[in-house]
């Protein structure tokens, strides 16, 4: 009986230790992956912001930057800038192109 308990305890200890070791190595890989993904998203957001700023007047760019620094979301800040119909169309095209690109990457990553 004591042999069975000792053997069971040893087996459980080995299994738990192995699972813990696997999880810790996977979690460090995951955190590195998450950090690089976060950095990529930040870079993409900056690229979109620069494209949008190219459509705006200097005054609108200043207003946009102020609103973003105050914590407003990009779309909310843009809606308060009194954009011309042409500016609205160009900004919508920027968002559509960015969305299509993200969808394509998402499909590639899931395969």
Secondary structure, 3 states (H helix, E strand, C coil): CHHHHHHHHHHHHHHHHHHHHHHHHHHHHHHHHHHHHHHHHHHHHHHHHHHHHHHCCHHHHHHHHHHHHCCCCHHHHHHCCCCCHHHHHHHHHHHHHHHHHHHHHHHHHHC
